[in-house]
Amino acid sequence: MNKNIFLYHNNQRKDEIMNENIELLEYIYKDASMAAFTLEELLKDLNGRDNKIIKPCEDILKGYERYRDETKEKILKLDTEVKEENILSKMGAKMGIKKEVLHDNSDASIADMLIKGISMGTIDMEKKIENYKENVDKENLKLAKDFYQFQQENIEELKKHL
């Protein structure tokens, strides 16, 4: 094999691995960012109410903010632009939360809504971990697995309010 061809293939493979690291981090960032936004909006709508689910939601929000900030930092260190969720997605989520809280602001209803949302994220996260586990940095894979575990723990916590 020609040395130049070998170097080209080697560099191409490095680029693919770098892209997979970025894709995984971007997924975690977008999921954590959207979850934090959603929880912030929910907590605004619950402000002044005596729901028992408020404290767990505040705790979950802190966790999502931590993952959002950590992945943003990692993405920026890779000299990559952080891609934010589009405004339409955020507005749709905001309107959906308002509608749900107006319709039924019971702890059980809110827990159910959050469990459904988090569950969608865990399914996608599990797929990402499986797809990228061979090629991404161990540190990024560990972050993805920790994020997945965090989501699972949130679901279990929220089930107490059903």
C-alpha positions as YAML, in Angstrom:
chain: A
units: angstrom
residues:
- id: 1
  name: MET
  ca: [0.00, 0.00, 0.00]
- id: 2
  name: ASN
  ca: [1.26, 3.43, -0.92]
- id: 3
  name: LYS
  ca: [2.36, 5.42, 2.15]
- id: 4
  name: ASN
  ca: [0.26, 8.43, 1.07]
- id: 5
  name: ILE
  ca: [-2.84, 6.28, 0.73]
- id: 6
  name: PHE
  ca: [-2.21, 4.80, 4.19]
- id: 7
  name: LEU
  ca: [-1.85, 8.29, 5.69]
- id: 8
  name: TYR
  ca: [-5.00, 9.43, 3.91]
- id: 9
  name: HIS
  ca: [-7.00, 6.48, 5.26]
- id: 10
  name: ASN
  ca: [-5.53, 6.94, 8.73]
- id: 11
  name: ASN
  ca: [-6.42, 10.66, 8.73]
- id: 12
  name: GLN
  ca: [-9.86, 9.91, 7.32]
- id: 13
  name: ARG
  ca: [-10.46, 7.44, 10.17]
- id: 14
  name: LYS
  ca: [-9.34, 10.02, 12.75]
- id: 15
  name: ASP
  ca: [-11.82, 12.49, 11.25]
- id: 16
  name: GLU
  ca: [-14.63, 9.91, 11.48]
- id: 17
  name: ILE
  ca: [-13.82, 9.20, 15.13]
- id: 18
  name: MET
  ca: [-13.68, 12.93, 15.90]
- id: 19
  name: ASN
  ca: [-17.06, 13.40, 14.20]
- id: 20
  name: GLU
  ca: [-18.59, 10.59, 16.25]
- id: 21
  name: ASN
  ca: [-17.28, 12.15, 19.46]
- id: 22
  name: ILE
  ca: [-18.79, 15.48, 18.44]
- id: 23
  name: GLU
  ca: [-22.10, 13.86, 17.45]
- id: 24
  name: LEU
  ca: [-22.38, 12.05, 20.78]
- id: 25
  name: LEU
  ca: [-21.55, 15.18, 22.76]
- id: 26
  name: GLU
  ca: [-23.96, 17.26, 20.69]
- id: 27
  name: TYR
  ca: [-26.73, 14.75, 21.33]
- id: 28
  name: ILE
  ca: [-26.15, 14.86, 25.09]
- id: 29
  name: TYR
  ca: [-25.96, 18.65, 24.97]
- id: 30
  name: LYS
  ca: [-29.19, 19.05, 23.02]
- id: 31
  name: ASP
  ca: [-31.07, 16.55, 25.19]
- id: 32
  name: ALA
  ca: [-29.83, 18.09, 28.44]
- id: 33
  name: SER
  ca: [-30.41, 21.62, 27.16]
- id: 34
  name: MET
  ca: [-33.96, 20.89, 26.02]
- id: 35
  name: ALA
  ca: [-34.75, 19.06, 29.26]
- id: 36
  name: ALA
  ca: [-33.42, 21.98, 31.30]
- id: 37
  name: PHE
  ca: [-35.49, 24.43, 29.24]
- id: 38
  name: THR
  ca: [-38.60, 22.28, 29.68]
- id: 39
  name: LEU
  ca: [-38.11, 21.96, 33.42]
- id: 40
  name: GLU
  ca: [-37.50, 25.70, 33.78]
- id: 41
  name: GLU
  ca: [-40.77, 26.38, 31.98]
- id: 42
  name: LEU
  ca: [-42.61, 23.81, 34.06]
- id: 43
  name: LEU
  ca: [-41.30, 25.30, 37.29]
- id: 44
  name: LYS
  ca: [-42.43, 28.77, 36.15]
- id: 45
  name: ASP
  ca: [-45.92, 27.37, 35.57]
- id: 46
  name: LEU
  ca: [-45.91, 25.66, 38.96]
- id: 47
  name: ASN
  ca: [-44.67, 28.76, 40.80]
- id: 48
  name: GLY
  ca: [-46.95, 29.57, 43.72]
- id: 49
  name: ARG
  ca: [-48.56, 26.12, 43.72]
- id: 50
  name: ASP
  ca: [-48.07, 23.55, 46.47]
- id: 51
  name: ASN
  ca: [-47.16, 20.56, 44.29]
- id: 52
  name: LYS
  ca: [-44.88, 18.04, 45.99]
- id: 53
  name: ILE
  ca: [-43.16, 17.38, 42.66]
- id: 54
  name: ILE
  ca: [-41.58, 20.84, 42.57]
- id: 55
  name: LYS
  ca: [-38.52, 19.90, 44.67]
- id: 56
  name: PRO
  ca: [-37.71, 16.76, 42.63]
- id: 57
  name: CYS
  ca: [-38.09, 18.82, 39.45]
- id: 58
  name: GLU
  ca: [-35.65, 21.42, 40.79]
- id: 59
  name: ASP
  ca: [-33.15, 18.67, 41.60]
- id: 60
  name: ILE
  ca: [-33.54, 17.08, 38.17]
- id: 61
  name: LEU
  ca: [-33.10, 20.50, 36.56]
- id: 62
  name: LYS
  ca: [-29.77, 20.98, 38.35]
- id: 63
  name: GLY
  ca: [-28.57, 17.65, 36.97]
- id: 64
  name: TYR
  ca: [-29.58, 18.50, 33.42]
- id: 65
  name: GLU
  ca: [-27.89, 21.89, 33.73]
- id: 66
  name: ARG
  ca: [-24.70, 20.16, 34.89]
- id: 67
  name: TYR
  ca: [-24.72, 17.80, 31.88]
- id: 68
  name: ARG
  ca: [-25.58, 20.66, 29.54]
- id: 69
  name: ASP
  ca: [-22.70, 22.80, 30.81]
- id: 70
  name: GLU
  ca: [-20.20, 19.93, 30.87]
- id: 71
  name: THR
  ca: [-20.94, 18.83, 27.31]
- id: 72
  name: LYS
  ca: [-20.93, 22.40, 26.06]
- id: 73
  name: GLU
  ca: [-17.46, 22.84, 27.51]
- id: 74
  name: LYS
  ca: [-16.27, 19.60, 25.87]
- id: 75
  name: ILE
  ca: [-17.72, 20.61, 22.49]
- id: 76
  name: LEU
  ca: [-16.02, 24.00, 22.64]
- id: 77
  name: LYS
  ca: [-12.70, 22.33, 23.54]
- id: 78
  name: LEU
  ca: [-13.01, 20.36, 20.29]
- id: 79
  name: ASP
  ca: [-13.12, 23.73, 18.51]
- id: 80
  name: THR
  ca: [-16.68, 23.05, 17.39]
- id: 81
  name: GLU
  ca: [-19.66, 25.37, 17.43]
- id: 82
  name: VAL
  ca: [-22.40, 24.47, 19.91]
- id: 83
  name: LYS
  ca: [-25.67, 23.91, 18.07]
- id: 84
  name: GLU
  ca: [-28.70, 25.08, 19.99]
- id: 85
  name: GLU
  ca: [-32.17, 23.58, 19.68]
- id: 86
  name: ASN
  ca: [-34.29, 25.58, 17.26]
- id: 87
  name: ILE
  ca: [-36.78, 28.09, 18.58]
- id: 88
  name: LEU
  ca: [-39.77, 26.19, 17.17]
- id: 89
  name: SER
  ca: [-38.92, 23.11, 19.25]
- id: 90
  name: LYS
  ca: [-38.61, 25.24, 22.36]
- id: 91
  name: MET
  ca: [-41.84, 27.10, 21.69]
- id: 92
  name: GLY
  ca: [-43.66, 23.82, 21.04]
- id: 93
  name: ALA
  ca: [-42.40, 22.41, 24.32]
- id: 94
  name: LYS
  ca: [-43.35, 25.58, 26.17]
- id: 95
  name: MET
  ca: [-46.89, 25.54, 24.77]
- id: 96
  name: GLY
  ca: [-47.25, 21.82, 25.50]
- id: 97
  name: ILE
  ca: [-46.26, 22.31, 29.12]
- id: 98
  name: LYS
  ca: [-48.64, 25.23, 29.57]
- id: 99
  name: LYS
  ca: [-51.47, 23.17, 28.08]
- id: 100
  name: GLU
  ca: [-50.73, 20.17, 30.32]
- id: 101
  name: VAL
  ca: [-50.45, 22.25, 33.50]
- id: 102
  name: LEU
  ca: [-53.68, 24.10, 32.71]
- id: 103
  name: HIS
  ca: [-55.47, 20.83, 31.95]
- id: 104
  name: ASP
  ca: [-54.17, 18.90, 34.97]
- id: 105
  name: ASN
  ca: [-51.48, 20.20, 37.31]
- id: 106
  name: SER
  ca: [-51.56, 17.22, 39.65]
- id: 107
  name: ASP
  ca: [-48.24, 15.67, 40.64]
- id: 108
  name: ALA
  ca: [-49.25, 12.43, 38.92]
- id: 109
  name: SER
  ca: [-50.01, 14.16, 35.63]
- id: 110
  name: ILE
  ca: [-46.77, 16.14, 35.72]
- id: 111
  name: ALA
  ca: [-44.75, 13.05, 36.63]
- id: 112
  name: ASP
  ca: [-46.36, 11.14, 33.77]
- id: 113
  name: MET
  ca: [-45.55, 13.91, 31.29]
- id: 114
  name: LEU
  ca: [-41.92, 14.08, 32.45]
- id: 115
  name: ILE
  ca: [-41.47, 10.30, 32.47]
- id: 116
  name: LYS
  ca: [-42.67, 10.11, 28.87]
- id: 117
  name: GLY
  ca: [-40.27, 12.85, 27.80]
- id: 118
  name: ILE
  ca: [-37.29, 11.43, 29.64]
- id: 119
  name: SER
  ca: [-38.06, 7.92, 28.38]
- id: 120
  name: MET
  ca: [-37.81, 9.10, 24.77]
- id: 121
  name: GLY
  ca: [-34.41, 10.54, 25.61]
- id: 122
  name: THR
  ca: [-33.20, 7.34, 27.24]
- id: 123
  name: ILE
  ca: [-34.19, 5.24, 24.24]
- id: 124
  name: ASP
  ca: [-32.22, 7.52, 21.93]
- id: 125
  name: MET
  ca: [-29.30, 7.70, 24.35]
- id: 126
  name: GLU
  ca: [-29.14, 3.92, 24.56]
- id: 127
  name: LYS
  ca: [-28.98, 3.73, 20.76]
- id: 128
  name: LYS
  ca: [-26.23, 6.35, 20.63]
- id: 129
  name: ILE
  ca: [-24.15, 4.51, 23.22]
- id: 130
  name: GLU
  ca: [-24.50, 1.26, 21.29]
- id: 131
  name: ASN
  ca: [-23.67, 2.89, 17.94]
- id: 132
  name: TYR
  ca: [-20.67, 4.88, 19.15]
- id: 133
  name: LYS
  ca: [-19.18, 2.64, 21.85]
- id: 134
  name: GLU
  ca: [-16.40, 1.29, 19.64]
- id: 135
  name: ASN
  ca: [-15.16, 4.61, 18.30]
- id: 136
  name: VAL
  ca: [-15.61, 7.43, 20.79]
- id: 137
  name: ASP
  ca: [-13.18, 8.40, 23.52]
- id: 138
  name: LYS
  ca: [-13.66, 6.45, 26.75]
- id: 139
  name: GLU
  ca: [-14.26, 9.70, 28.62]
- id: 140
  name: ASN
  ca: [-17.10, 10.69, 26.27]
- id: 141
  name: LEU
  ca: [-18.60, 7.20, 26.40]
- id: 142
  name: LYS
  ca: [-18.51, 7.30, 30.20]
- id: 143
  name: LEU
  ca: [-20.26, 10.69, 30.11]
- id: 144
  name: ALA
  ca: [-22.95, 9.23, 27.83]
- id: 145
  name: LYS
  ca: [-23.44, 6.23, 30.10]
- id: 146
  name: ASP
  ca: [-23.59, 8.47, 33.19]
- id: 147
  name: PHE
  ca: [-26.16, 10.68, 31.46]
- id: 148
  name: TYR
  ca: [-28.23, 7.61, 30.56]
- id: 149
  name: GLN
  ca: [-28.07, 6.42, 34.19]
- id: 150
  name: PHE
  ca: [-29.06, 9.90, 35.39]
- id: 151
  name: GLN
  ca: [-32.12, 9.76, 33.13]
- id: 152
  name: GLN
  ca: [-33.06, 6.30, 34.42]
- id: 153
  name: GLU
  ca: [-32.78, 7.49, 38.02]
- id: 154
  name: ASN
  ca: [-35.01, 10.48, 37.23]
- id: 155
  name: ILE
  ca: [-37.68, 8.18, 35.85]
- id: 156
  name: GLU
  ca: [-37.59, 6.09, 39.03]
- id: 157
  name: GLU
  ca: [-37.80, 9.22, 41.20]
- id: 158
  name: LEU
  ca: [-40.74, 10.56, 39.20]
- id: 159
  name: LYS
  ca: [-42.61, 7.23, 39.42]
- id: 160
  name: LYS
  ca: [-43.03, 7.94, 43.15]
- id: 161
  name: HIS
  ca: [-45.38, 10.76, 42.17]
- id: 162
  name: LEU
  ca: [-47.69, 8.73, 39.93]
...
